[in-house]
Amino acid sequence: MASSRYDVLGIGNAIVDVIARAEDDFLLRHGMHKGGMALIDEAGAQKIYGAMGQAVEISGGSAANTIVGAASFGARAAFVGKVKNDALGWVFQHDIRAAGIAYDTKPADDGPSTARCFVIVTPDGERTMNTYLGAAQDLHPEDVEAEQITAAAIIYLEGYLWDPPHAKEAFRKAAKIAHGAGRQVALTLSDAFCVDRYRAEFLDLIKNGTVDIVFANERELHSLYQTADFDTAVKALRADARLAVCTRSEKGCVIVTREHVEAVPAHPIKRLVDATGAGDLFAAGFLFGLARGVDHRSAAKLGALAAAEVIQHIGARPEVSLKSLAQQSGLPV
Amino acid sequence: MASSRYDVLGIGNAIVDVIARAEDDFLLRHGMHKGGMALIDEAGAQKIYGAMGQAVEISGGSAANTIVGAASFGARAAFVGKVKNDALGWVFQHDIRAAGIAYDTKPADDGPSTARCFVIVTPDGERTMNTYLGAAQDLHPEDVEAEQITAAAIIYLEGYLWDPPHAKEAFRKAAKIAHGAGRQVALTLSDAFCVDRYRAEFLDLIKNGTVDIVFANERELHSLYQTADFDTAVKALRADARLAVCTRSEKGCVIVTREHVEAVPAHPIKRLVDATGAGDLFAAGFLFGLARGVDHRSAAKLGALAAAEVIQHIGARPEVSLKSLAQQSGLPV
């Protein structure tokens, strides 16, 4: 296997988050499922934005957040995702490049505007998301370049790529190229409702070896195996996946392999401000650890550290250097 | 004097802040004066943005922040300022209206894009600003409507309005209409470098009674009277202004009238995160207090409370209800 130019390359929906606080009754009034991600059209976007309070705009996107987090640990990283050549597209491009990520996906010159995710943060710190996919709809297999894929030790793909019409083809193309070059492929299940939409396909990806590493939270795992029992879901996951990590919020995470199931505690926090990005940043630390060759438990601790940082402020990207934070905590970076 | 529909109406540059953290050497490398506001052109904006790290976009603008703060205390408020009909213009319009502010200034359909202020926050929490005025350049006297001005108990104007070519005419028109209707006119000196640019005119506004209430921080006051001695500056201010408040960061503020000079302490904070908006939010609380008829000292305490809230997070707009915060602190709202 050739040495890699990138530790990790992510493919995902390129999104700018529009984040506002609201009380729980806002979710009820707008028929939103707390903690979930719903897809909305342009009219839905206007309606929700019009009803939302003062907001903050911050670059987001699940896999993009993960890649930025990995880079903050010191990973060499790249990202593939589609924006439009508009003001929010420039914001997304600026931010991901400012984080030191190689990002060369050609922006769309026409068509729908750059994707926005309207994030409602309730007083308990939970986030509820409504995504207008916009230009992210236009990610095609041509946007995936073999040269870049083969240059990355791990390819990280988000389940949300099943929503745009052609992105899953880009996903499959990238996975095939990566495996052809002896690289690893990781998948996040993204969201329980997303798993509901694409359960059979996700299970197939895991069972047939298209993905080597699976990230899921409890709700996603329960949805994947259609069970309310955690142990039953983990048992099924062990049979299907080579390596998986299930995140469980304040209960930490469980590392699942054919041989072992190992729990790792969450990193302590002072106050949960905004849960946006918790799963994304856990994946960032875990992938960084894998790329650096540390054991699974140490990788999970890096993930827990990164998740703890991101949930203590607004927005899904780290505000401080995760490398410095890991060094202060005596973790391997 | 007729009863007022608004407690306060602000006129200012309508700006979206682009905020990023950086070390002090970033300021040195780009020749920035720490704590100040510099005007930049489109090329300068591109250069600075290209050099800045990952950023957050939040609606800003000095007088706009003040008006939003006053509304958060419960004030009935209005704002006048120019954006373009573009993505950042929509963000500005959404946020100010979401705060409950009457905002009817017609956006520009062509010409330069919505104003952006690139804010660099250094590890000490100080902010250094570079403003691309863009569409804010196109505020004209026609944007000031007599009916709206006469409906407000206090008109609040920012010194920054001297930078765009026609905004000072809008300022003078508004002040004249307000005084004709028996209303009060307040001015913030905005920035020490801004005072350097327009010292004679600002002094004239204060001495000739165009403004009734003056807000300044220490640096602005020193610049206004070209003295390094605070007491000398305050003495000069007493002779010129009917009512003034000089804010002094952690030292609190000084209320200055012909009869008295009274110091009011700062509100305690846990940690200075981002000083952006400290002066704007002080003015918000003070103006709200004046509009509600409380004494100057109580008004200054409301100002100190609002400033303390805004400097403990990123961005220049309050993240929580200032009315609730004041109630919790036993202050009059």
HADDOCK unambig.tbl for C-alpha pairs under 7 A between the chains (distance, minus, plus):
assign (segid A and resid 53 and name CA) (segid B and resid 95 and name CA) 6.84 0.50 0.50
assign (segid A and resid 53 and name CA) (segid B and resid 98 and name CA) 4.89 0.50 0.50
assign (segid A and resid 53 and name CA) (segid B and resid 99 and name CA) 6.76 0.50 0.50
assign (segid A and resid 54 and name CA) (segid B and resid 95 and name CA) 4.39 0.50 0.50
assign (segid A and resid 54 and name CA) (segid B and resid 98 and name CA) 5.46 0.50 0.50
assign (segid A and resid 54 and name CA) (segid B and resid 99 and name CA) 6.31 0.50 0.50
assign (segid A and resid 55 and name CA) (segid B and resid 95 and name CA) 6.42 0.50 0.50
assign (segid A and resid 56 and name CA) (segid B and resid 57 and name CA) 6.01 0.50 0.50
assign (segid A and resid 56 and name CA) (segid B and resid 58 and name CA) 5.07 0.50 0.50
assign (segid A and resid 57 and name CA) (segid B and resid 56 and name CA) 5.99 0.50 0.50
assign (segid A and resid 57 and name CA) (segid B and resid 57 and name CA) 4.87 0.50 0.50
assign (segid A and resid 57 and name CA) (segid B and resid 58 and name CA) 6.35 0.50 0.50
assign (segid A and resid 58 and name CA) (segid B and resid 56 and name CA) 5.05 0.50 0.50
assign (segid A and resid 58 and name CA) (segid B and resid 57 and name CA) 6.35 0.50 0.50
assign (segid A and resid 87 and name CA) (segid B and resid 87 and name CA) 6.28 0.50 0.50
assign (segid A and resid 95 and name CA) (segid B and resid 53 and name CA) 6.85 0.50 0.50
assign (segid A and resid 95 and name CA) (segid B and resid 54 and name CA) 4.38 0.50 0.50
assign (segid A and resid 95 and name CA) (segid B and resid 55 and name CA) 6.40 0.50 0.50
assign (segid A and resid 98 and name CA) (segid B and resid 52 and name CA) 6.98 0.50 0.50
assign (segid A and resid 98 and name CA) (segid B and resid 53 and name CA) 4.86 0.50 0.50
assign (segid A and resid 98 and name CA) (segid B and resid 54 and name CA) 5.44 0.50 0.50
assign (segid A and resid 99 and name CA) (segid B and resid 53 and name CA) 6.72 0.50 0.50
assign (segid A and resid 99 and name CA) (segid B and resid 54 and name CA) 6.29 0.50 0.50
